[in-house]
């Protein structure tokens, strides 16, 4: 944490920054190395097509929703996003039922038209959620649902410093 905040101050306190950065990189690489065979076993094949951009965005949304710096918050954010995007009770079945019932009105794509149908449009709404969730979280609760105590203090400190800076810039009358 000291290296993240101020590398020069951390070095002055006696922390070997090069060794610590290399250790952090090695720990991350080893976790990836352990996860690769598990992923290969689960999917049967590992290829670049297995790791799409939407996977990265999903992980980012989970972390922002739960709260950066708090493992419990990230786990809760991951569970919430999983259920919102994948386990909406009866949502997919309801889409198909409405699409079949209203098929004559163009809710399903029976021809080679440009519109993909209601079910496909509803699936595309998840990308709207990927934008709305982090946007709302950053505006309404930037620390996440379960903020880290340290991160919360950093945000409060930054807000106080910013208010003091603005107050100093306003000339007294």
N, C-alpha and C positions, 0 to 999 in steps of 0.2 A: 504494500500500500504506500509505503514511503517513496519507493521508486516511481510509482505511478504519479504521485502528487508533485514531487520535486526531486529529480534525479541527482542534482548537484548537492542538495541538502542531505540526501540519503548517503551519498558517497562521503560527505564531510562527517557524518555520524559513524562511519566505519563499515557501512554495508558494501560488500563487493558487488557492484551493480552488474558487472559482466557475468559473474558466476550465477547470480540470482536470476538474471534474464535467461541464461542458458538452461538453468534448472527448470524454470517455468515452461520453456519450449520443450524440453525433454519430457516433462510430465504430460503435457498436452499431446505430444507425439506418441507416447506410450499408451495413453488412453485410446487414441485413434487406432493404434496397432492392435490393441486387444479387441476393439469393437469391430474391426474389419472381418475377422473370421466369423464372428457371430452374425453379422449382416449377411455374409456370403452363405452361411448355413441357412438362415431364415429365408432368403430370396432364391437361393439356388444358383444365382449368377450375379456378379457384380460388374456393372458397366457404367460408363458416364451417363447413360440414359436413366439410371436408377436415382441419380441425384440432380433433380431439376431445380430451377430457380425458385419455384413455389415452395419447395422444402425449406430453403433458407429463409424465405419470407415468413413461413409458418413459425419457425423457431424464433425469429425476431419478435413476432407478435406475441408469442408465449412469454418471452422474457420481459417485454415491455408491460404486458398486462399484469404479470405476477409481481414484478418489482425487481430491478437490477440489484445484485448484491445480496439477495436473500434466497437461499435454496428452497425454502418452504414456499415462498411466493411464486417462484418459477414453476415448481411442481403443481401448485394450484392453478396457475395460469395455463400450463400445458393441459391439465385435465379439463379445464373450462373450454379452451379452444377445441380440444378433441370432441367434446360433447356438442358444442355449438355447431361445428362444421360437419361432423360425421354421424352423430347419433341423435339427430333431431327426431324425436319419436313420431313416426308416421308421416313425416314431412315428404319423403320421397314417394311413398305409396300414394299419398294424397295428390301429389303433382301428377303422377301417372293416371290416377283415376279421373281427375279433372281434364287432363289432356285427352284421354280416350272419350270421355263424355262430350267434350266440346270439339272433337276432331273435325267435324264438318265446318267449324268456324276458323280453322287454321291453327289450332293450338298444338297440333302435332304436325310434323313434316312428312306428309304422305308423298309429296312430289319432290322434284329436285329444285325446289325454290331456294331463295336466299335465306329465309328465316328458318333457324334450326328447330324451332318448336318451343313450347312452354317449359318442358322438362329441362332442356339444355339451357334456356335462359335462367331458370332458377338455379342451376348448378353454377352458372357464371356469377351469381350474386355473391358467392364466397369471396371473390376477388374484391368486391365492394366492402365486405366485412374486413378483409385484410387491410384496407385503407382506413376504414372508420374506427376500428378498435384502437390502433396506435395513435391516431389523430386525436380522438376523444380523451384517451388516457394522458397524452402529453398536455392537453389543455386543462382538463379537469383534475387530474391526480397524477402529476409527473413522477411521483415516487413509486407508483404501482399500487396494487391492492394490499400487498403486505411489504411495506418498505423495510429496508435494512436500517437499523438504528444509526449506523455510521453515515449511510447515504442520506438519510433524512436530516441529520445534523449539517451535512455539507450543503444541502439545498437551502436550509434555513439560514446558514451563515452567508451563502452567496446572495440571498435575497436581502439580508440586512446590509451587507456591504454595498449592494447596488443602490438601496435606498439612501444610504449615507452619501454615496457619490453623487447622486442626483440632488440631494439636499445641499451639498457643498457647491454645486454648480449654479444653483439658483441664487441670484444676488439678493442680499437683504435690503429692504426698503425702509 
